[in-house]
Amino acid sequence: MQAALIGLAALLASAAPALAQSPIGDSCPLVVPPGQRLLQPRRIQPDQVKAKNAMGCLSPADAVYGADGCPLRLCNPDAGVIQLPLP
């Protein structure tokens, strides 16, 4: 039984990179881990990409988009964060 579980874990671990590149409902590759699909940025219209990317990142959950409207990568963790002064 333990050997079967180890084998299953190894199989799932080897499949993870392939899952991360798999398309989802709107045919865009995942830019988030498979277990966080709900956090995947949505596809935008291709004619909106230039304006969206010009605005920059509004939050860490925002993305940089490709010409097809699919998110290419998430913004960095400090994106859109404004440091407020301490009281």
A tleap script that builds the chain and sets N, CA, C and O, in Angstrom:
source leaprc.protein.ff14SB
mol = sequence {
  NMET GLN ALA ALA LEU ILE GLY LEU ALA ALA
  LEU LEU ALA SER ALA ALA PRO ALA LEU ALA
  GLN SER PRO ILE GLY ASP SER CYS PRO LEU
  VAL VAL PRO PRO GLY GLN ARG LEU LEU GLN
  PRO ARG ARG ILE GLN PRO ASP GLN VAL LYS
  ALA LYS ASN ALA MET GLY CYS LEU SER PRO
  ALA ASP ALA VAL TYR GLY ALA ASP GLY CYS
  PRO LEU ARG LEU CYS ASN PRO ASP ALA GLY
  VAL ILE GLN LEU PRO LEU CPRO
}
set mol.1.N position { 0.824 -1.188 0.000 }
set mol.1.CA position { 0.000 0.000 0.000 }
set mol.1.C position { 0.873 1.259 0.000 }
set mol.1.O position { 0.612 2.200 -0.749 }
set mol.2.N position { 1.918 1.269 0.851 }
set mol.2.CA position { 2.788 2.435 0.924 }
set mol.2.C position { 3.521 2.647 -0.400 }
set mol.2.O position { 3.710 3.785 -0.829 }
set mol.3.N position { 3.928 1.566 -1.040 }
set mol.3.CA position { 4.610 1.682 -2.329 }
set mol.3.C position { 3.676 2.278 -3.376 }
set mol.3.O position { 4.104 3.068 -4.217 }
set mol.4.N position { 2.407 1.900 -3.323 }
set mol.4.CA position { 1.432 2.453 -4.266 }
set mol.4.C position { 1.254 3.950 -4.045 }
set mol.4.O position { 1.144 4.712 -5.006 }
set mol.5.N position { 1.225 4.370 -2.791 }
set mol.5.CA position { 1.080 5.792 -2.495 }
set mol.5.C position { 2.298 6.588 -2.950 }
set mol.5.O position { 2.169 7.700 -3.463 }
set mol.6.N position { 3.483 6.007 -2.755 }
set mol.6.CA position { 4.708 6.673 -3.200 }
set mol.6.C position { 4.709 6.783 -4.721 }
set mol.6.O position { 5.079 7.817 -5.277 }
set mol.7.N position { 4.293 5.714 -5.384 }
set mol.7.CA position { 4.211 5.733 -6.846 }
set mol.7.C position { 3.217 6.771 -7.341 }
set mol.7.O position { 3.483 7.480 -8.311 }
set mol.8.N position { 2.074 6.860 -6.675 }
set mol.8.CA position { 1.066 7.846 -7.049 }
set mol.8.C position { 1.592 9.263 -6.830 }
set mol.8.O position { 1.380 10.139 -7.667 }
set mol.9.N position { 2.271 9.489 -5.716 }
set mol.9.CA position { 2.842 10.810 -5.435 }
set mol.9.C position { 3.867 11.193 -6.499 }
set mol.9.O position { 3.897 12.338 -6.949 }
set mol.10.N position { 4.704 10.243 -6.900 }
set mol.10.CA position { 5.704 10.510 -7.933 }
set mol.10.C position { 5.036 10.832 -9.267 }
set mol.10.O position { 5.479 11.723 -9.992 }
set mol.11.N position { 3.975 10.106 -9.582 }
set mol.11.CA position { 3.243 10.350 -10.823 }
set mol.11.C position { 2.630 11.747 -10.822 }
set mol.11.O position { 2.726 12.473 -11.811 }
set mol.12.N position { 2.006 12.117 -9.719 }
set mol.12.CA position { 1.393 13.441 -9.629 }
set mol.12.C position { 2.439 14.548 -9.682 }
set mol.12.O position { 2.213 15.587 -10.302 }
set mol.13.N position { 3.572 14.335 -9.041 }
set mol.13.CA position { 4.637 15.338 -9.052 }
set mol.13.C position { 5.179 15.545 -10.459 }
set mol.13.O position { 5.491 16.671 -10.844 }
set mol.14.N position { 5.293 14.475 -11.222 }
set mol.14.CA position { 5.806 14.606 -12.583 }
set mol.14.C position { 4.776 15.236 -13.506 }
set mol.14.O position { 5.140 15.812 -14.530 }
set mol.15.N position { 3.493 15.139 -13.163 }
set mol.15.CA position { 2.442 15.717 -13.999 }
set mol.15.C position { 2.227 17.193 -13.704 }
set mol.15.O position { 1.638 17.892 -14.528 }
set mol.16.N position { 2.678 17.689 -12.571 }
set mol.16.CA position { 2.416 19.077 -12.171 }
set mol.16.C position { 2.893 20.104 -13.197 }
set mol.16.O position { 2.133 21.023 -13.506 }
set mol.17.N position { 4.106 20.002 -13.742 }
set mol.17.CA position { 4.502 21.005 -14.727 }
set mol.17.C position { 3.599 21.009 -15.955 }
set mol.17.O position { 3.315 22.070 -16.512 }
set mol.18.N position { 3.150 19.843 -16.378 }
set mol.18.CA position { 2.259 19.788 -17.529 }
set mol.18.C position { 0.922 20.430 -17.203 }
set mol.18.O position { 0.348 21.118 -18.046 }
set mol.19.N position { 0.418 20.219 -15.996 }
set mol.19.CA position { -0.844 20.830 -15.603 }
set mol.19.C position { -0.727 22.341 -15.553 }
set mol.19.O position { -1.675 23.046 -15.899 }
set mol.20.N position { 0.409 22.845 -15.133 }
set mol.20.CA position { 0.583 24.287 -15.015 }
set mol.20.C position { 0.514 24.971 -16.377 }
set mol.20.O position { 0.209 26.161 -16.455 }
set mol.21.N position { 0.789 24.245 -17.431 }
set mol.21.CA position { 0.745 24.818 -18.769 }
set mol.21.C position { -0.539 24.479 -19.513 }
set mol.21.O position { -0.708 24.868 -20.669 }
set mol.22.N position { -1.442 23.760 -18.860 }
set mol.22.CA position { -2.655 23.349 -19.549 }
set mol.22.C position { -3.631 24.505 -19.666 }
set mol.22.O position { -3.736 25.326 -18.756 }
set mol.23.N position { -4.348 24.573 -20.783 }
set mol.23.CA position { -5.328 25.632 -20.937 }
set mol.23.C position { -6.538 25.397 -20.046 }
set mol.23.O position { -6.825 24.260 -19.670 }
set mol.24.N position { -7.243 26.460 -19.710 }
set mol.24.CA position { -8.478 26.323 -18.955 }
set mol.24.C position { -9.617 26.820 -19.821 }
set mol.24.O position { -9.447 27.010 -21.026 }
set mol.25.N position { -10.756 27.029 -19.229 }
set mol.25.CA position { -11.973 27.353 -19.950 }
set mol.25.C position { -11.826 28.275 -21.143 }
set mol.25.O position { -12.422 28.011 -22.188 }
set mol.26.N position { -11.062 29.337 -21.028 }
set mol.26.CA position { -10.965 30.264 -22.145 }
set mol.26.C position { -9.686 30.055 -22.958 }
set mol.26.O position { -9.246 30.966 -23.659 }
set mol.27.N position { -9.098 28.885 -22.872 }
set mol.27.CA position { -7.951 28.468 -23.679 }
set mol.27.C position { -6.642 29.192 -23.383 }
set mol.27.O position { -5.758 29.233 -24.239 }
set mol.28.N position { -6.502 29.755 -22.204 }
set mol.28.CA position { -5.235 30.379 -21.811 }
set mol.28.C position { -4.476 29.436 -20.889 }
set mol.28.O position { -5.090 28.757 -20.067 }
set mol.29.N position { -3.139 29.381 -21.010 }
set mol.29.CA position { -2.356 28.576 -20.073 }
set mol.29.C position { -2.458 29.152 -18.662 }
set mol.29.O position { -2.602 30.361 -18.478 }
set mol.30.N position { -2.382 28.281 -17.690 }
set mol.30.CA position { -2.416 28.732 -16.303 }
set mol.30.C position { -1.145 29.508 -15.966 }
set mol.30.O position { -0.046 29.117 -16.357 }
set mol.31.N position { -1.307 30.600 -15.243 }
set mol.31.CA position { -0.157 31.341 -14.719 }
set mol.31.C position { -0.129 31.234 -13.199 }
set mol.31.O position { 0.714 31.841 -12.538 }
set mol.32.N position { -1.052 30.462 -12.659 }
set mol.32.CA position { -1.133 30.188 -11.218 }
set mol.32.C position { -1.012 28.684 -11.025 }
set mol.32.O position { -1.226 27.935 -11.977 }
set mol.33.N position { -0.678 28.218 -9.831 }
set mol.33.CA position { -0.636 26.775 -9.588 }
set mol.33.C position { -2.010 26.145 -9.847 }
set mol.33.O position { -3.032 26.794 -9.621 }
set mol.34.N position { -2.050 24.899 -10.313 }
set mol.34.CA position { -3.324 24.242 -10.629 }
set mol.34.C position { -4.328 24.260 -9.482 }
set mol.34.O position { -5.534 24.319 -9.723 }
set mol.35.N position { -3.859 24.211 -8.254 }
set mol.35.CA position { -4.769 24.224 -7.114 }
set mol.35.C position { -5.369 25.601 -6.837 }
set mol.35.O position { -6.230 25.743 -5.969 }
set mol.36.N position { -4.913 26.612 -7.574 }
set mol.36.CA position { -5.405 27.977 -7.363 }
set mol.36.C position { -6.065 28.537 -8.625 }
set mol.36.O position { -5.981 29.734 -8.900 }
set mol.37.N position { -6.716 27.665 -9.384 }
set mol.37.CA position { -7.343 28.071 -10.650 }
set mol.37.C position { -8.311 29.239 -10.500 }
set mol.37.O position { -8.486 30.025 -11.432 }
set mol.38.N position { -8.935 29.355 -9.340 }
set mol.38.CA position { -9.879 30.455 -9.137 }
set mol.38.C position { -9.180 31.812 -9.149 }
set mol.38.O position { -9.826 32.841 -9.344 }
set mol.39.N position { -7.874 31.819 -8.945 }
set mol.39.CA position { -7.105 33.059 -8.936 }
set mol.39.C position { -6.522 33.408 -10.304 }
set mol.39.O position { -5.855 34.432 -10.453 }
set mol.40.N position { -6.774 32.560 -11.304 }
set mol.40.CA position { -6.265 32.800 -12.654 }
set mol.40.C position { -6.867 34.088 -13.220 }
set mol.40.O position { -8.089 34.221 -13.272 }
set mol.41.N position { -6.023 35.044 -13.647 }
set mol.41.CA position { -6.568 36.248 -14.280 }
set mol.41.C position { -7.345 35.878 -15.544 }
set mol.41.O position { -6.967 34.960 -16.273 }
set mol.42.N position { -8.411 36.589 -15.785 }
set mol.42.CA position { -9.252 36.302 -16.948 }
set mol.42.C position { -8.625 36.836 -18.227 }
set mol.42.O position { -7.835 37.780 -18.220 }
set mol.43.N position { -9.009 36.196 -19.322 }
set mol.43.CA position { -8.582 36.645 -20.639 }
set mol.43.C position { -9.285 37.964 -20.951 }
set mol.43.O position { -10.443 38.166 -20.585 }
set mol.44.N position { -8.575 38.851 -21.628 }
set mol.44.CA position { -9.190 40.105 -22.055 }
set mol.44.C position { -9.228 40.140 -23.582 }
set mol.44.O position { -8.598 39.313 -24.241 }
set mol.45.N position { -9.949 41.076 -24.129 }
set mol.45.CA position { -10.022 41.215 -25.586 }
set mol.45.C position { -8.651 41.642 -26.119 }
set mol.45.O position { -7.999 42.497 -25.520 }
set mol.46.N position { -8.208 41.059 -27.234 }
set mol.46.CA position { -6.892 41.418 -27.779 }
set mol.46.C position { -6.717 42.918 -28.016 }
set mol.46.O position { -5.609 43.435 -27.880 }
set mol.47.N position { -7.794 43.621 -28.368 }
set mol.47.CA position { -7.661 45.057 -28.612 }
set mol.47.C position { -7.527 45.869 -27.317 }
set mol.47.O position { -7.293 47.076 -27.375 }
set mol.48.N position { -7.672 45.229 -26.156 }
set mol.48.CA position { -7.520 45.899 -24.869 }
set mol.48.C position { -6.129 45.700 -24.258 }
set mol.48.O position { -5.786 46.347 -23.269 }
set mol.49.N position { -5.337 44.813 -24.843 }
set mol.49.CA position { -4.042 44.433 -24.259 }
set mol.49.C position { -3.086 45.615 -24.138 }
set mol.49.O position { -2.485 45.817 -23.083 }
set mol.50.N position { -2.941 46.391 -25.198 }
set mol.50.CA position { -1.978 47.497 -25.181 }
set mol.50.C position { -2.305 48.487 -24.063 }
set mol.50.O position { -1.411 48.904 -23.327 }
set mol.51.N position { -3.571 48.862 -23.932 }
set mol.51.CA position { -3.970 49.816 -22.890 }
set mol.51.C position { -3.810 49.215 -21.500 }
set mol.51.O position { -3.357 49.893 -20.578 }
set mol.52.N position { -4.177 47.954 -21.345 }
set mol.52.CA position { -4.073 47.302 -20.032 }
set mol.52.C position { -2.619 47.218 -19.599 }
set mol.52.O position { -2.293 47.564 -18.463 }
set mol.53.N position { -1.751 46.769 -20.476 }
set mol.53.CA position { -0.333 46.657 -20.126 }
set mol.53.C position { 0.291 48.031 -19.882 }
set mol.53.O position { 1.207 48.155 -19.069 }
set mol.54.N position { -0.196 49.069 -20.579 }
set mol.54.CA position { 0.328 50.421 -20.374 }
set mol.54.C position { -0.029 50.951 -18.984 }
set mol.54.O position { 0.712 51.756 -18.420 }
set mol.55.N position { -1.164 50.503 -18.425 }
set mol.55.CA position { -1.563 50.927 -17.079 }
set mol.55.C position { -0.660 50.333 -16.017 }
set mol.55.O position { -0.592 50.848 -14.901 }
set mol.56.N position { 0.026 49.269 -16.345 }
set mol.56.CA position { 0.873 48.604 -15.367 }
set mol.56.C position { 0.071 47.679 -14.471 }
set mol.56.O position { -1.100 47.401 -14.729 }
set mol.57.N position { 0.704 47.216 -13.437 }
set mol.57.CA position { 0.081 46.276 -12.508 }
set mol.57.C position { -0.666 47.037 -11.423 }
set mol.57.O position { -0.112 47.933 -10.787 }
set mol.58.N position { -1.912 46.678 -11.220 }
set mol.58.CA position { -2.734 47.337 -10.215 }
set mol.58.C position { -2.682 46.624 -8.875 }
set mol.58.O position { -3.004 47.212 -7.842 }
set mol.59.N position { -2.278 45.358 -8.888 }
set mol.59.CA position { -2.163 44.575 -7.657 }
set mol.59.C position { -1.288 43.365 -7.944 }
set mol.59.O position { -1.007 43.074 -9.107 }
set mol.60.N position { -0.852 42.656 -6.914 }
set mol.60.CA position { -0.072 41.431 -7.138 }
set mol.60.C position { -0.865 40.355 -7.883 }
set mol.60.O position { -0.271 39.479 -8.512 }
set mol.61.N position { -2.192 40.411 -7.822 }
set mol.61.CA position { -3.021 39.418 -8.508 }
set mol.61.C position { -3.265 39.788 -9.964 }
set mol.61.O position { -3.878 39.018 -10.704 }
set mol.62.N position { -2.798 40.948 -10.379 }
set mol.62.CA position { -2.948 41.405 -11.754 }
set mol.62.C position { -1.942 40.660 -12.629 }
set mol.62.O position { -1.090 39.933 -12.119 }
set mol.63.N position { -2.041 40.840 -13.935 }
set mol.63.CA position { -1.159 40.124 -14.847 }
set mol.63.C position { -0.689 41.029 -15.972 }
set mol.63.O position { -1.267 42.083 -16.235 }
set mol.64.N position { 0.370 40.589 -16.623 }
set mol.64.CA position { 0.834 41.171 -17.873 }
set mol.64.C position { 0.252 40.275 -18.955 }
set mol.64.O position { 0.309 39.049 -18.852 }
set mol.65.N position { -0.309 40.889 -19.995 }
set mol.65.CA position { -1.043 40.138 -21.009 }
set mol.65.C position { -0.297 40.065 -22.329 }
set mol.65.O position { 0.458 40.967 -22.691 }
set mol.66.N position { -0.531 38.952 -23.049 }
set mol.66.CA position { 0.025 38.756 -24.372 }
set mol.66.C position { -0.921 39.288 -25.431 }
set mol.66.O position { -2.061 39.642 -25.128 }
set mol.67.N position { -0.458 39.347 -26.666 }
set mol.67.CA position { -1.238 39.909 -27.766 }
set mol.67.C position { -2.581 39.211 -27.973 }
set mol.67.O position { -3.525 39.816 -28.480 }
set mol.68.N position { -2.669 37.941 -27.581 }
set mol.68.CA position { -3.926 37.196 -27.751 }
set mol.68.C position { -4.918 37.444 -26.620 }
set mol.68.O position { -6.029 36.914 -26.649 }
set mol.69.N position { -4.531 38.244 -25.619 }
set mol.69.CA position { -5.417 38.536 -24.497 }
set mol.69.C position { -5.245 37.605 -23.316 }
set mol.69.O position { -5.905 37.776 -22.292 }
set mol.70.N position { -4.367 36.621 -23.442 }
set mol.70.CA position { -4.119 35.693 -22.335 }
set mol.70.C position { -3.086 36.292 -21.379 }
set mol.70.O position { -2.150 36.964 -21.813 }
set mol.71.N position { -3.259 36.047 -20.073 }
set mol.71.CA position { -2.237 36.502 -19.134 }
set mol.71.C position { -0.942 35.720 -19.357 }
set mol.71.O position { -0.964 34.496 -19.484 }
set mol.72.N position { 0.175 36.429 -19.405 }
set mol.72.CA position { 1.479 35.782 -19.596 }
set mol.72.C position { 2.129 35.423 -18.270 }
set mol.72.O position { 2.741 34.364 -18.129 }
set mol.73.N position { 1.988 36.326 -17.296 }
set mol.73.CA position { 2.571 36.099 -15.974 }
set mol.73.C position { 1.885 37.024 -14.987 }
set mol.73.O position { 1.350 38.070 -15.355 }
set mol.74.N position { 1.912 36.617 -13.724 }
set mol.74.CA position { 1.382 37.470 -12.668 }
set mol.74.C position { 2.348 38.618 -12.410 }
set mol.74.O position { 3.544 38.511 -12.683 }
set mol.75.N position { 1.828 39.695 -11.891 }
set mol.75.CA position { 2.663 40.833 -11.507 }
set mol.75.C position { 3.466 40.467 -10.264 }
set mol.75.O position { 3.162 39.485 -9.586 }
set mol.76.N position { 4.485 41.256 -9.972 }
set mol.76.CA position { 5.318 40.937 -8.809 }
set mol.76.C position { 4.564 41.224 -7.511 }
set mol.76.O position { 3.585 41.970 -7.521 }
set mol.77.N position { 5.001 40.648 -6.409 }
set mol.77.CA position { 4.276 40.761 -5.133 }
set mol.77.C position { 4.104 42.186 -4.610 }
set mol.77.O position { 3.217 42.432 -3.793 }
set mol.78.N position { 4.934 43.131 -5.062 }
set mol.78.CA position { 4.822 44.514 -4.594 }
set mol.78.C position { 4.001 45.398 -5.533 }
set mol.78.O position { 3.861 46.595 -5.284 }
set mol.79.N position { 3.463 44.827 -6.597 }
set mol.79.CA position { 2.735 45.615 -7.589 }
set mol.79.C position { 1.491 46.260 -6.993 }
set mol.79.O position { 0.694 45.604 -6.322 }
set mol.80.N position { 1.341 47.539 -7.243 }
set mol.80.CA position { 0.157 48.252 -6.795 }
set mol.80.C position { 0.079 48.495 -5.305 }
set mol.80.O position { -0.927 49.005 -4.811 }
set mol.81.N position { 1.127 48.138 -4.583 }
set mol.81.CA position { 1.127 48.313 -3.129 }
set mol.81.C position { 1.667 49.705 -2.807 }
set mol.81.O position { 2.770 50.066 -3.217 }
set mol.82.N position { 0.889 50.462 -2.079 }
set mol.82.CA position { 1.301 51.805 -1.679 }
set mol.82.C position { 1.634 51.764 -0.196 }
set mol.82.O position { 0.784 51.430 0.629 }
set mol.83.N position { 2.858 52.102 0.136 }
set mol.83.CA position { 3.279 52.107 1.529 }
set mol.83.C position { 2.717 53.343 2.214 }
set mol.83.O position { 3.056 54.469 1.852 }
set mol.84.N position { 1.867 53.134 3.195 }
set mol.84.CA position { 1.287 54.243 3.941 }
set mol.84.C position { 2.172 54.584 5.133 }
set mol.84.O position { 2.806 53.702 5.712 }
set mol.85.N position { 2.215 55.861 5.498 }
set mol.85.CA position { 3.028 56.233 6.660 }
set mol.85.C position { 2.422 55.676 7.944 }
set mol.85.O position { 1.205 55.527 8.056 }
set mol.86.N position { 3.266 55.377 8.888 }
set mol.86.CA position { 2.790 54.897 10.183 }
set mol.86.C position { 2.141 56.051 10.939 }
set mol.86.O position { 2.571 57.197 10.805 }
set mol.87.N position { 1.098 55.758 11.742 }
set mol.87.CA position { 0.416 56.836 12.477 }
set mol.87.C position { 1.301 57.470 13.529 }
set mol.87.O position { 0.870 58.388 14.227 }
savepdb mol mol.pdb
quit
